């Protein structure tokens, strides 16, 4: 079964000074299944690295993308339409674009496992393809 990765999880697995690193790193090390990485997560993670680190860290991140074993997933037109629906449905929960896009991609690919440190948001989603997401860690 595949996992779908959110920005917070990925960033925490990269940045040892991140507050979530200690709980994310052991989970990241144990995953043997396919990890699907939505393209919008790459942009958001690059932004966090740029904001919190330096140009060298961002360059290393970019080089790592060239060798990644993650399955990169671009949103489809239907995903963007579903993202809009999700944003409207959860407008009072302050859901961001990337989170909504992750839900849309998870629904399309029938993925139920989400790698995220954002339990608050991913815990409230009611995906179309399952009762709830399995959130790790």
C-alpha positions in Angstrom: 0.0 0.0 0.0 1.3 3.4 -0.9 1.7 6.5 1.4 1.1 10.1 0.4 3.5 12.6 1.9 2.6 16.1 3.2 5.0 19.0 3.5 5.4 19.0 7.3 6.4 15.4 7.4 8.9 15.8 4.6 10.4 19.0 6.0 10.7 17.5 9.4 12.5 14.4 8.0 15.0 16.8 6.3 15.6 19.3 9.1 17.0 17.8 12.2 16.3 21.0 14.1 12.6 20.8 13.3 10.4 20.2 16.4 8.8 17.1 14.7 12.1 15.5 13.6 12.3 13.0 16.5 8.9 11.5 15.8 9.2 11.6 11.9 12.7 10.2 11.4 12.0 6.7 12.8 8.8 6.4 10.7 10.5 7.6 7.6 13.3 5.0 8.1 10.8 2.1 8.3 8.7 2.8 5.2 9.3 0.2 2.5 6.2 0.9 0.4 5.8 3.5 -2.3 5.8 7.1 -1.2 3.8 9.4 -3.4 5.0 13.0 -3.4 2.6 15.5 -4.8 4.3 18.2 -6.8 2.8 21.1 -4.8 4.5 19.6 -1.7 7.9 20.1 -3.4 7.3 23.8 -3.9 6.0 24.3 -0.3 9.0 22.4 1.1 11.4 24.4 -1.0 9.9 27.5 0.4 10.3 26.3 4.0 14.0 25.4 3.4 14.6 28.8 1.8 12.9 30.6 4.7 14.5 28.5 7.5 17.9 27.5 6.1 20.2 28.9 3.4 20.9 28.7 -0.3 23.2 25.7 0.1 20.5 23.7 1.9 18.1 24.6 -0.9 20.6 23.5 -3.5 21.2 20.2 -1.7 17.4 19.7 -1.6 17.2 20.4 -5.4 20.0 17.8 -6.1 18.1 15.3 -4.0 15.0 15.7 -6.2 17.1 14.5 -9.2 17.8 11.2 -7.3 14.5 10.8 -5.5 12.8 7.4 -5.2 9.5 9.0 -4.4 6.8 8.7 -7.0 6.2 12.3 -8.1 2.5 13.0 -8.7 1.2 16.1 -10.6 -2.3 17.2 -9.9 -4.8 16.7 -12.7 -7.5 19.1 -13.8 -10.0 17.0 -11.8 -7.7 17.2 -8.8 -7.8 21.0 -9.0 -11.6 21.1 -9.2 -11.8 18.7 -6.2 -9.3 20.9 -4.4 -11.6 23.9 -4.9 -14.5 21.8 -3.5 -12.5 20.8 -0.4 -11.4 24.4 0.2 -15.0 25.5 0.2 -16.3 22.6 2.3 -13.7 23.2 5.0 -13.5 27.0 4.7 -13.9 27.5 8.5 -11.0 25.2 9.3 -8.3 27.3 7.6 -7.3 24.5 5.2 -4.5 25.5 2.8 -4.2 24.7 -0.9 -1.6 22.0 -0.6 -3.5 20.1 2.0 -6.7 20.2 -0.1 -4.7 19.1 -3.1 -3.2 16.2 -1.2 -6.7 15.0 -0.3 -7.8 15.2 -3.9 -4.8 13.2 -5.1 -5.3 10.7 -2.3 -8.9 10.2 -3.4 -7.9 9.8 -7.1 -5.2 7.2 -6.3 -7.2 5.5 -3.5 -4.4 6.2 -0.9 -5.5 6.0 2.7 -2.2 6.5 4.5 -0.9 10.1 4.9 2.5 11.0 6.2 2.0 14.3 8.0 2.5 16.1 11.2 -0.7 18.0 10.6 -3.2 15.8 12.5 -5.6 18.6 13.1 -6.3 19.2 9.4 -6.0 15.7 8.1 -8.0 14.4 11.0 -11.1 16.4 10.0 -11.1 15.4 6.3 -13.9 13.0 5.2 -12.4 11.6 2.0 -14.6 10.1 -0.6 -12.8 6.8 -0.8 -12.5 5.8 2.9 -14.0 6.6 6.3 -10.8 8.5 7.4 -7.1 8.8 6.6 -4.6 6.7 8.5 -2.2 9.4 9.7 1.5 8.7 10.4 3.3 9.3 12.7 
